[in-house]
Amino acid sequence: MPTPDTDVIVVGAGLAGLVAAAEVADAGKQVLLLDQEGEQNLGGQAYWSFGGLFLVDSPEQRRLGIRDSLELAWHDWQNNAGFDRPEDHWPRRWAEAYVNFAAGEKRAWLHGLGVRWFPAVGWAERGGQGAGGPGNSVPRFHITWGTGPGLLEPFERRVREHAAAGRITFRFRHRVRGLKITNGVVHGVHGQVLEPSHEARGEASSRVVVGDFDLNAGAVVITSGGIGGNLDLVRRNWPTERMGPPPAFMVAGVPKYVDGELQGIVREAGASLIHPDRMWHYTEGLRNWNPIWPNHGIRILPGPSSLWLDPTGRRLPFPHYPGFDTLATLTHITRCGYPYTWFLLNHQIIKKEFGLSGSEQNPDLTGRNPRLTLRRATGKVPGPVQAFLDHGADFVVRGNLRDLVAAMNERAGNDLLDYATVEREVRERDLQVANVAGKDPQLAFARSARALLSERLIRVAKPAPILDPENGPLIAVRLNILTRKTLGGLETDLQGRVLRPGGEPLPGLYAAGEVAGFGGGGMHGYRALEGTFLGGCLFSGRVVGRASAAAL
């Protein structure tokens, strides 16, 4: 074997890579941290995230009267994941380990590093298909104070402290193009050095090659992320037999550098890549009026009250309500071949229920500004949402329903919406509002959610007629499919060792984060309970960092 240049090479400087590198350096080992982007992109996708974390039976939940438990969370996870393949052995083992982590030391570990959370716990993926169906039984979405940048902060600090002490060396603009393998053992990487890039964080960077590199190490850790920025690869892996054809138009919820190329290179080198058809894309995507990366999409984080319509104006069937079951609704949309769908709501609903995913869309939380954050409970439309109302290509605002439908057709460039159909759907819904009980399940879910203080104060509007002029004006939002996460990935055991097809480890090679399906090659199964992506990077990065260091 060639003389090692370092103990461990970590490929990918996103959240999982930072955690893994810090853990290796904590163990007294030397690390080379490589990334194809420049230093301005340190932290990767996590920087742009809302900072949501899945925690179980937390103090934040208990203060709100939410009764959660490990048993309930694991029950929800299994119902949500739908593990049903022989290849789900390691994903299931990783899922169980992660849920135990989320119900155990995860919060204390992060709290000890200085991470704090917004006191209101969000209820993502509400389910709606019964106790044995998918979804969270209770709110578990804990928003990091500081959003994605706030969660990254302690790990970037640890890595930079190690770099100052000489234990971690950064190699930015280093694009890995292959593994070095001798006698079946991975002992390094080789690739191309790209020209320096001065583009702002998230913007597409140059791919001009100015040199080559060849590096050796005792172990290699792959943390290169998913495929969501590569729409061609998303379509190639699309599960057509389950979900119909991929959408002709999608917006990208992640930067262009999230291209999935290294995952394919590692597979070609002999690694097992499982569940490439399991992906996590959102149904409530907006074209960003102020884009950072190409085809930049923003996801609405919706409350449960907007009326969801297909392109002809018919209401989506039960249980396809905002924020309930992302995969089921996505499948319904793609099987029907809808090029887009619509939310129909009013000013009263949007000011209470519309949030936008992303650190840059939440300056109050990202900036840790209590005064601005308190405005969420004042009943005003948040500034970033108002900016989309003013400038967004997918928003339509009118004073009455007939004008709104006409403007929706004009915005879509067709006449698919029939006014009589839309009017019937809205009025039938509004007739159910007058009584505290009724037969509309969407309204029943909204009323039930308002029994929780946090939902009532800042998340779920009081049920009221959409057509009530006092709650106007009326608003329509055209929704696009937005790419985001890869749920399948490189198959790994519980130490994060990458496996060959057949189950034997590929010696010297580890993987963590999205490239490993956040652990095992797909610990989420088919669905995610949300708040589990950043947590999966944290958990798998920690496991792999410790295991790779201990093996040297």
C-alpha positions, 0 to 999 in steps of 0.5 A, spaced: 500 500 500 502 507 498 504 511 504 497 514 507 497 522 506 492 522 512 488 517 516 481 519 514 479 522 507 472 525 508 469 526 501 463 532 502 463 538 506 456 538 508 453 536 515 454 529 515 461 530 513 463 536 518 460 531 523 464 525 521 471 529 520 470 532 527 469 525 530 475 523 527 479 529 529 476 528 536 479 521 536 486 524 535 486 522 527 488 526 521 483 528 516 483 531 509 476 534 508 475 534 500 469 538 497 468 539 489 465 546 491 469 552 494 469 554 502 463 559 501 459 552 500 461 549 507 455 546 510 452 544 503 445 543 503 444 544 511 445 551 510 439 552 506 434 548 511 429 550 515 433 546 521 427 542 523 429 536 527 425 530 529 425 529 537 421 524 541 418 526 548 422 532 548 421 538 554 418 542 548 413 537 547 412 536 554 411 543 555 405 543 550 402 537 553 404 533 547 405 526 550 410 522 546 414 516 547 419 511 544 414 506 543 409 511 539 415 514 535 417 507 532 410 505 531 409 511 527 416 510 523 415 503 521 408 504 519 411 510 515 417 507 512 413 501 509 419 496 509 417 491 504 423 488 501 429 483 502 434 489 502 431 493 507 435 489 513 440 494 514 435 500 513 430 497 518 436 496 523 438 503 522 431 506 523 431 503 529 437 505 532 436 512 529 429 513 533 432 510 539 437 516 538 432 521 537 428 519 543 435 518 547 441 522 547 440 526 541 437 532 544 442 532 550 448 531 545 446 537 541 444 542 547 451 541 550 453 543 543 449 550 544 443 548 539 437 551 542 430 550 539 423 554 537 418 553 543 413 551 538 413 544 535 411 543 528 406 537 526 409 535 519 406 529 515 400 529 519 397 522 516 390 522 516 389 515 514 388 512 521 392 509 527 395 504 523 397 508 517 403 513 515 404 519 519 406 522 525 401 521 531 403 527 534 408 534 533 415 532 533 418 537 528 423 541 532 425 548 529 432 550 530 433 557 533 438 559 527 435 554 522 440 551 518 446 555 519 444 555 527 445 547 527 451 547 522 454 552 527 457 548 532 460 543 527 463 548 523 466 551 529 469 544 531 472 543 524 475 549 524 478 548 531 481 542 529 484 545 522 487 550 526 490 545 531 493 541 524 488 535 525 483 537 519 486 539 512 481 542 507 481 541 500 476 545 496 474 544 489 477 537 489 472 533 485 473 525 486 472 521 480 474 514 483 476 510 489 483 507 489 483 500 491 488 495 492 487 487 493 480 489 494 481 494 500 479 502 499 485 506 501 484 513 497 481 517 492 483 520 485 480 526 481 480 533 478 482 540 481 477 545 479 479 552 478 477 557 484 470 559 484 468 566 487 460 565 486 456 566 492 453 560 496 449 556 492 450 559 485 452 554 480 460 554 479 465 552 474 467 545 472 473 547 469 479 542 470 486 545 472 489 539 475 489 532 478 490 529 485 491 522 488 490 521 495 491 515 500 488 514 507 487 509 512 479 510 510 475 513 506 468 516 508 463 518 503 458 524 505 457 527 498 449 528 498 444 526 494 441 527 487 436 532 487 439 537 483 440 533 477 433 532 474 435 527 469 438 522 474 431 524 478 427 522 472 432 516 470 430 513 477 423 515 478 419 509 480 414 509 474 411 502 476 409 505 482 407 513 481 406 513 474 411 518 469 415 523 472 413 530 471 415 534 465 416 540 469 419 540 476 423 545 480 429 544 484 429 544 491 437 544 492 443 547 488 445 544 482 452 541 485 447 536 488 448 531 482 449 524 485 455 523 481 459 520 486 454 515 488 454 512 481 462 512 481 462 508 488 457 503 485 461 502 479 467 501 484 463 495 487 459 498 492 451 496 493 446 501 491 439 500 494 432 503 493 434 508 488 427 509 486 425 511 493 426 519 493 422 524 497 420 530 493 414 535 495 408 537 492 408 544 494 413 547 490 414 555 488 418 558 483 423 562 487 422 569 485 429 571 487 433 565 485 440 563 487 441 556 483 438 554 477 431 553 477 430 554 484 424 552 488 421 553 494 417 549 498 410 551 502 410 549 509 402 549 509 397 548 515 391 544 513 386 549 511 387 550 504 383 547 499 387 543 494 384 543 487 386 539 481 388 543 474 380 542 472 378 545 479 376 539 482 378 538 490 383 532 491 380 526 494 381 524 501 386 524 504 390 529 500 390 535 504 396 540 505 401 537 510 398 530 511 401 525 506 406 527 501 408 521 498 400 519 497 399 526 494 405 526 490 403 519 487 396 521 486 398 527 482 403 524 478 399 518 476 393 523 474 399 526 470 397 533 473 402 538 470 401 542 477 395 543 482 392 549 486 391 551 493 385 556 494 385 560 500 384 567 503 388 572 506 386 569 513 389 563 512 395 565 508 397 569 514 396 564 519 398 557 515 403 559 510 411 558 512 416 557 507 422 552 507 429 555 508 433 559 512 433 565 507 426 565 507 425 565 515 430 571 517 427 572 524 428 564 526 435 564 522 437 571 525 435 569 532 431 575 533 425 574 538 422 581 536 421 579 529 419 571 531 414 574 536 410 577 529 408 570 527 403 570 533 400 577 531 396 575 525 400 579 519 403 575 513 410 574 514 415 578 510 417 572 505 410 570 504 408 577 502 414 577 497 411 571 494 404 574 494 407 581 490 412 578 486 411 570 485 409 567 478 405 562 482 400 567 486 394 570 484 390 575 488 383 577 486 377 580 490 372 575 488 371 568 486 369 569 478 375 574 477 380 569 481 378 563 476 379 567 470 386 569 473 388 562 474 386 560 467 390 566 465 396 564 469 396 557 467 395 559 459 389 555 458 382 554 460 382 548 464 378 551 470 371 551 470 368 556 474 362 552 476 366 546 478 371 551 483 365 554 486 361 548 487 367 545 491 368 552 495 361 552 497 360 545 499 366 546 503 364 553 506 357 550 508 360 545 513 364 551 517 357 553 520 357 548 526 363 545 530 361 538 527 360 536 520 362 531 515 368 534 511 374 530 514 379 536 512 375 541 517 375 535 522 382 535 522 383 542 522 379 543 528 382 537 532 389 540 531 387 547 534 386 543 541 394 544 541 396 550 543 402 551 538 397 549 533 392 554 535 396 560 536 401 560 530 399 554 525 392 553 524 387 558 522 380 558 525 375 554 520 371 560 517 368 560 510 373 561 504 368 566 501 367 570 507 369 577 504 372 579 511 377 574 510 379 576 503 382 577 498 382 570 495 388 567 493 390 561 489 397 558 488 399 554 483 404 548 485 409 545 482 413 538 484 419 540 487 425 535 488 429 534 494 431 528 498 434 521 496 431 516 500 435 510 497 443 510 497 449 506 499 448 500 503 451 500 510 452 496 516 451 499 523 458 502 523 457 505 516 461 500 512 459 500 505 457 493 503 458 490 497 452 486 493 451 480 497 453 483 504 460 483 505 464 490 507 468 493 502 474 494 506 476 501 508 470 505 505 464 508 509 458 512 508 454 517 511 448 522 510 444 522 504 449 518 499 447 512 504 440 514 504 441 517 511 444 510 514 443 503 511 441 505 504 434 507 506 432 508 513 426 512 511 423 506 507 418 510 502 416 516 506 419 520 511 416 523 518 420 530 517 425 533 521 429 526 520 434 528 514 438 533 518 438 528 524 440 522 519 446 526 517 448 528 524 447 521 527 450 517 521 456 522 521 457 521 528 457 513 527 461 513 521 466 518 524 467 514 530 467 507 527 472 509 522 477 512 527 476 506 531 478 501 526 485 505 524 
